[in-house]
Amino acid sequence: MTTLVEKPAASGTRDEPDGPFRAVLALALFESRRLLTRIPVLLAFAVYLGWTVWRSGKAWGDYPALQDADRATQGAPMLVGLAVLLSVNQAALRSRRYGTERHFAVLLLPHWCRTAAHALSVLAAALVTAVCVAGQFGREALRPGAIGQGSVGELLVGPLTVLLSGLTGLLLAVLVRSVIAGPLLVVFALLVFMFFWGTSDDASRWLLPAVVEASGNTLPSDLMGRPAGWHALYLAGLALSLGLAAVLFAGGRKPAVVAGAAGALAMTLVGGVAQSGGDSPQLVKARERATVHPEQVQSCVRRDGSTYCVFPGWKPRVGDWAAVVDRVRSLAGGGAHEQDIVVRQRVEARYGLSGDGTLTPLERPHEVTVGTQWGGNRVPEFSAAVAGVLIAGDEQAATSICDGRTIPLMWLAVGWESDPLDALRHVRLDDSITGSAMVLQPTNGLSMTAAQTEVLRALLDLPRGEAGARVKDRWSELTAPKITAARAAELLRLPAPEEEDKCL
């Protein structure tokens, strides 16, 4: 009698220890490609790149401060983050939308592994954002006039914002199995950013992904006081917490996942607490010293008979300032033609970046204020300050001028420019070249009457050499206190002004 023994058929597949990992990685790569080719994500990146290219060079011209340029990389990624949030949410709910959820039950890859793959796919969008941020910041850093230094923590905010947004959309898909939850969250996020983003000065604002400042004041890097590193740690921890929470709620209660979630939560708490600590006593003292006694932290250099005192990192600006000083003095007459001056860089740092940066005029003889920003309108404003000190002796006296001395002052300020009328327009508060106006300077402005503007326009219409000769020939009389615009016109052999000669 023969006994038949049945043996189970050999399986066609092998149980490899790293099989699930490879499957998750393969699915993550597939979802990454799909995420980066989604219409909302493509449009968001297109707007990001277009806005960056269009805005490049407009904010700082050829003289960017890198401690400002790094923060400028944080706005556009917010738009990319919203697009990634919506796309990841819709991708995680794809099987529910198409009615194929039941088919996944026969697969060996559980729901939590598929969720992990979606979480990993967000890294692709964050990496592309990091490349865009690096390109945007690198373009500014490579400009010949760039000064200062950027912060890695500030530069990480953009990519981390995209990562945080995508993982928020994924967690929402796990918790709320509705296709309209993602769009509603995007609308809610837009409302939050519209009404609350950057409106508070307290520590709670650091709970938002990007923190804007109330003013455009530029400070030396060591006086800014932004907890950029801690904020980056907070964002990274929060993003990891949301991603691992999505895996946990999807059923991935593995020891490694639980431990990772606990570690990510600890990162979030450490970063959140550290970033809300406020300004340290050392920072407060450093800001006070830089504002009230800048000479204690500055280094000074001599160039062409004048002294230039700057904060650390600003020495490359000395050549630009010296060029303006030399051109202004070249148009002056009398002793002002060879007058040595001290150009001192000043900041109002006591209130950090939230202050308006207003500076009071100096009363020290022949000392001129220059700010931390340069290029654009800052050039004729500094030129006007130098001219005022050469004529009045100090800044306080120069900002109080309300007579015909304004005419030679403004001649010195804009007469050396290739387009004097354009420079005059940029240095006046209302961008006009007729009538009365306030002339902007690094400190307080100065009033210019309609009659003075009329005489100055007539002087600028002359050939530069002839106009300069007339000013130098009657320099002592033109710079005498209480001279009227009509008298100045007579001394310069110009028509008498018809406009009113009354200060604002």
Residue pairs with C-beta under 8 A, 6 or more apart in sequence:
16 22
20 108
20 109
20 113
23 108
23 109
23 113
24 109
24 113
24 114
24 116
24 117
24 120
25 117
25 120
27 109
27 113
27 114
27 117
28 116
28 117
28 118
28 120
28 121
31 91
31 117
31 118
31 120
31 121
32 120
32 121
32 123
32 124
33 124
34 91
34 121
35 41
35 84
35 87
35 88
35 91
35 121
35 122
35 124
35 125
35 166
36 42
36 124
36 125
36 128
38 83
38 87
38 91
40 83
40 86
40 87
41 80
41 83
41 84
41 87
41 125
43 83
44 79
44 80
44 82
44 83
44 84
45 80
45 128
45 132
47 76
47 79
48 76
48 77
48 79
48 80
48 132
49 132
51 76
52 76
52 132
52 135
52 136
56 136
56 139
56 140
57 143
59 68
59 72
60 68
60 69
60 140
60 373
60 375
61 145
61 375
61 376
62 143
62 144
62 145
62 375
63 143
63 145
63 146
63 147
63 317
63 320
63 373
63 374
63 375
64 140
64 141
64 143
64 145
64 146
64 147
65 146
65 147
65 148
65 218
65 372
65 373
66 137
66 140
66 141
66 146
66 147
66 148
66 149
66 150
67 148
67 149
67 150
67 151
67 218
67 219
67 220
67 221
67 224
68 148
68 216
68 218
69 137
69 140
69 141
69 146
69 150
70 137
70 150
70 151
70 154
70 155
71 154
71 212
71 213
72 136
73 133
73 136
73 137
73 154
73 155
73 157
73 158
74 154
74 157
74 158
74 161
74 209
74 210
75 210
75 212
76 132
76 158
77 129
77 132
77 133
77 157
77 158
77 159
77 161
77 162
77 210
78 161
78 193
78 209
78 210
80 125
80 129
80 162
81 161
81 162
81 164
81 165
81 166
81 209
82 165
82 186
82 189
82 190
84 122
84 125
84 162
84 165
84 166
84 169
85 165
85 166
85 168
85 169
85 182
85 185
85 186
85 189
86 169
86 182
86 183
86 186
87 166
87 169
88 118
88 121
88 122
88 166
88 167
88 169
88 170
88 173
89 169
89 170
89 172
89 173
89 181
89 182
89 185
90 97
90 179
90 182
91 118
91 121
92 115
92 118
92 169
92 170
92 173
92 174
93 173
93 177
93 178
93 179
93 182
95 101
95 103
95 104
96 177
96 179
97 179
104 111
104 114
110 251
110 252
111 250
111 251
112 247
112 248
112 250
112 251
112 252
112 257
113 252
114 250
115 170
115 174
115 246
115 247
115 250
115 252
116 247
116 252
118 170
118 246
119 167
119 170
119 243
119 246
119 247
121 166
122 162
122 163
122 166
122 167
122 170
122 243
123 163
125 162
125 163
125 166
126 159
126 160
126 162
126 163
126 166
127 159
129 158
129 159
129 162
130 158
130 159
132 158
133 155
133 158
133 159
134 155
137 150
137 155
140 146
141 150
145 316
145 320
145 374
145 375
147 313
147 314
147 316
147 317
148 220
148 221
148 313
149 221
149 313
151 221
151 226
151 228
151 229
152 228
152 229
152 232
153 227
153 228
153 229
153 230
153 231
153 232
154 226
154 228
156 232
156 235
156 236
157 209
157 210
157 228
157 231
157 232
157 235
158 210
160 209
160 232
160 235
160 236
160 239
161 209
161 210
161 235
163 235
163 236
163 239
164 209
164 235
164 238
164 239
164 242
165 209
167 239
167 242
167 243
167 246
168 185
168 242
169 182
169 185
170 242
170 243
170 246
171 242
171 243
171 245
171 246
171 249
172 181
172 182
172 185
173 181
173 182
173 246
174 246
174 249
174 250
175 249
193 208
196 208
197 208
197 210
197 212
198 205
198 211
198 212
198 213
198 214
201 214
201 354
203 275
203 276
203 277
203 278
204 276
205 211
206 227
206 231
206 234
206 272
206 275
206 276
207 272
209 235
211 226
211 231
213 353
213 354
214 353
214 354
215 353
215 354
215 355
215 356
215 357
217 347
217 348
217 353
217 355
217 356
217 357
217 372
218 347
218 371
218 372
218 373
219 347
219 349
219 352
219 353
219 372
220 290
220 311
220 312
220 313
220 314
220 347
220 349
220 372
221 313
222 286
222 312
223 283
223 286
223 287
223 290
223 347
223 349
223 352
224 352
224 353
225 279
225 283
225 287
225 352
225 353
226 353
227 274
227 275
227 277
230 270
230 271
230 274
230 275
231 271
231 275
232 271
233 267
233 270
233 271
233 274
234 267
234 268
234 271
234 272
234 274
234 275
235 271
236 267
236 271
237 264
237 265
237 266
237 267
237 268
237 269
237 270
237 271
238 264
238 268
240 260
240 261
240 263
240 264
240 267
241 261
241 264
241 265
241 267
241 268
243 264
244 257
244 260
244 261
244 264
245 261
247 257
248 257
248 258
248 261
279 287
279 352
286 297
287 349
287 350
287 352
288 350
289 296
289 297
290 297
290 311
290 347
290 349
291 346
291 347
291 348
291 349
291 350
294 309
294 311
294 344
294 345
294 346
294 347
295 309
295 344
297 311
297 312
298 309
298 310
298 311
298 344
298 345
299 309
299 310
299 312
299 315
300 307
300 308
300 309
300 310
301 307
301 308
301 310
301 315
301 318
302 308
303 318
303 319
303 322
304 322
304 325
304 326
305 338
305 340
306 322
306 325
306 340
306 341
306 342
306 343
307 340
307 341
307 342
307 343
308 318
308 321
308 322
308 342
308 343
309 342
309 343
309 344
309 345
310 317
310 318
310 345
311 345
311 347
311 372
314 345
314 372
317 345
317 374
320 374
321 343
321 370
321 382
324 379
324 382
324 383
324 386
325 341
325 343
325 386
327 383
327 416
328 383
328 386
328 387
328 390
328 412
328 413
328 416
329 336
329 337
329 338
329 339
329 386
329 390
330 337
330 416
331 411
331 412
331 415
331 416
331 468
331 471
331 472
332 339
332 387
332 390
332 412
332 472
332 475
333 471
333 472
333 473
333 475
333 476
334 472
334 475
334 476
334 479
336 390
336 391
336 475
336 479
337 472
339 366
339 390
340 366
341 366
341 367
341 368
341 386
341 389
341 390
342 364
342 366
342 367
342 368
343 367
343 368
343 370
343 386
344 362
344 367
344 368
344 369
344 370
345 369
345 370
345 371
345 372
346 359
346 369
346 370
346 371
346 442
347 357
347 359
347 371
347 372
348 355
348 356
348 357
348 358
348 359
349 355
357 371
359 369
359 371
359 442
359 443
360 443
360 444
361 369
361 394
361 395
361 396
361 398
361 399
361 443
361 444
362 368
362 369
362 394
362 395
362 396
362 443
363 394
363 395
363 396
364 394
365 393
365 394
366 389
366 390
366 393
366 394
367 389
367 394
367 395
368 382
368 385
368 386
368 389
368 395
369 385
369 395
369 442
369 443
370 382
370 385
370 442
371 378
371 382
371 442
376 426
377 426
377 427
377 440
378 442
379 423
380 413
380 414
380 417
380 423
380 424
380 426
380 427
381 427
381 440
381 441
381 442
382 441
382 442
383 412
383 413
383 414
383 416
383 423
383 427
384 409
384 410
384 413
384 414
384 427
384 439
384 440
384 441
384 446
385 395
385 398
385 441
385 442
385 443
386 412
386 413
387 408
387 409
387 410
387 411
387 412
387 413
388 395
388 398
388 399
388 401
388 409
388 441
388 446
389 395
389 398
390 412
391 398
391 401
391 405
391 408
391 409
391 412
391 479
392 398
392 400
392 401
392 405
395 443
398 409
398 446
399 441
399 443
399 444
399 445
399 446
401 409
401 446
402 447
402 503
403 481
403 482
403 483
403 484
404 452
404 455
404 478
404 483
404 484
404 485
404 487
404 488
405 478
405 479
405 480
405 481
405 483
406 439
406 446
406 447
406 448
406 449
406 452
406 456
407 452
407 455
407 456
407 459
407 478
407 485
407 488
407 492
408 471
408 475
408 478
408 479
408 488
409 446
410 424
410 439
410 448
410 452
410 456
411 456
411 459
411 460
411 467
411 471
413 423
413 427
413 439
414 420
414 421
414 423
414 424
414 427
414 460
415 459
415 460
415 464
415 467
415 468
417 423
420 460
421 433
421 457
421 460
424 433
424 456
424 460
425 431
425 432
425 433
427 439
427 440
428 437
428 438
428 439
428 440
428 448
429 437
429 438
429 439
429 440
429 445
430 437
430 438
433 453
433 457
434 450
434 453
434 454
434 457
435 450
435 453
435 499
436 447
436 448
436 449
436 450
436 453
436 500
436 502
436 503
436 504
437 448
437 453
437 504
438 445
438 446
438 447
438 448
438 504
439 445
439 446
439 447
439 448
447 503
447 504
449 485
449 499
449 500
449 501
449 502
449 503
449 504
450 497
450 499
450 500
450 501
451 485
451 486
451 497
451 498
451 499
451 500
451 501
452 485
452 488
452 497
452 501
453 499
454 485
454 497
454 498
454 499
455 485
455 488
455 489
455 492
455 494
455 497
458 489
458 494
458 495
459 467
459 470
459 471
459 492
459 494
460 467
462 470
470 492
470 493
471 478
471 492
474 491
474 492
477 483
477 491
478 488
478 491
478 492
484 501
485 497
485 501
486 496
486 497
486 501
489 495
489 496
489 497
490 496
